[in-house]
């Protein structure tokens, strides 16, 4: 274990043998950090926080701090972070509230760029990219392989589906289904399929074509969502990707980002 002489590490914390703790870091009593993880400098890890293996935390990241919630009374709620994540400068990840389930979670192989904020009770999947200053309010869920643009704010309780993409400087106030993309400033709108991203993730032309047809039926046919979903289930019931979208729609509580009529052909 490599612990810089200026770091403050609580003797009751649990660090794997090869964890690196750089200058002026602070590690609290209830913290657990796995093998190969590096805290470069000026990193604070506090609260009941569990960090997995091979993570890289850059200067002034603050992990496990109390939630910014007036109802929090010091309960031992958690932050749990997986493996192989990169958290750049000034990233903040707050622990959860009792009301929200008690745990804020981040999966594995994520890249959180500078100034990203992950609030209490958020649940982030794996293989995500959150660009500079993306800010997540409480109780947000983001699926695997999603991309969130810089300076984007997401409203509390919103869900962002897997393989979706949100542009920069957006306000997301309703759910964005899997495989889709959204842009457009405050109250961003849905602009069709994230085709470029899907191709980069290895989706075949046929697979993308099915999703485009389903998108037209669900969001551009003029039907109400419930009726469009019924029609899509009848036509695409044997297509797992479409069924994933339909399951997401059924679970929405805040509604779905409204689609625009603009053509959604691929844009490089």
Long-range contacts (C-beta under 8 A, 24 or more apart in sequence): 4-41, 7-39, 16-53, 28-64, 30-76, 31-64, 34-83, 47-77, 47-78, 47-79, 47-95, 48-76, 48-77, 48-78, 48-79, 48-95, 49-78, 49-79, 49-80, 49-81, 49-95, 50-78, 50-79, 50-80, 50-81, 51-81, 52-81, 52-82, 52-83, 52-84, 52-85, 52-108, 53-83, 53-84, 54-83, 54-84, 55-81, 55-83, 55-84, 55-85, 55-86, 55-87, 56-85, 56-86, 56-87, 57-87, 57-91, 58-86, 58-87, 58-88, 58-89, 58-91, 58-114, 59-89, 59-90, 60-89, 60-90, 61-87, 61-88, 61-89, 61-90, 61-91, 61-92, 62-90, 62-91, 62-92, 62-93, 63-87, 63-91, 63-92, 63-93, 64-93, 64-94, 64-95, 65-92, 65-93, 65-94, 65-95, 66-94, 66-95, 67-94, 67-95, 67-96, 67-97, 67-119, 67-120, 67-121, 67-138, 68-94, 68-119, 68-120, 69-97, 69-120, 69-138, 71-97, 71-99, 72-97, 72-120, 75-102, 77-102, 77-103, 77-104, 77-120, 78-102, 78-103, 78-104, 79-103, 79-104, 79-105, 79-106, 80-104, 80-105, 80-106, 81-105, 81-106, 82-106, 82-107, 82-108, 82-109, 82-126, 83-108, 83-109, 84-108, 84-109, 85-109, 85-110, 85-111, 85-112, 86-110, 86-111, 86-112, 87-112, 87-116, 88-112, 88-113, 88-114, 88-116, 89-114, 89-115, 90-114, 90-115, 91-115, 91-116, 91-117, 91-118, 92-116, 92-117, 92-118, 93-118, 94-118, 94-119, 94-120, 95-120, 96-120, 96-121, 97-121, 97-138, 100-138, 100-139, 107-144, 113-150, 119-156, 125-162, 131-168, 143-178, 145-197, 145-201, 147-197, 149-183, 155-254, 157-253, 157-254, 158-254, 159-248, 159-251, 159-252, 159-254, 161-244, 161-245, 161-248, 162-244, 163-194, 163-197, 163-198, 163-201, 164-194, 165-194, 165-197, 172-257, 173-254, 174-252, 174-254, 174-255, 174-256, 174-257, 174-258, 175-248, 175-252, 175-254, 175-255, 175-256, 175-257, 176-256, 176-257, 177-245, 177-248, 177-249, 177-256, 178-241, 178-244, 178-245, 178-248, 179-211, 179-241, 179-244, 179-245, 180-215, 180-257, 182-257, 184-260, 188-257, 189-257, 189-258, 189-259, 189-260, 190-219, 190-256, 190-257, 190-258, 190-259, 190-260, 191-259, 191-260, 191-262, 191-264, 192-259, 192-263, 192-264, 193-264, 195-264, 195-265, 195-266, 196-266, 196-267, 196-268, 207-241, 210-236, 210-239, 210-241, 210-242, 211-241, 211-242, 211-245, 212-264, 214-239, 214-241, 214-242, 214-245, 215-264, 218-245, 218-249, 219-259, 220-259, 220-261, 225-249, 225-256
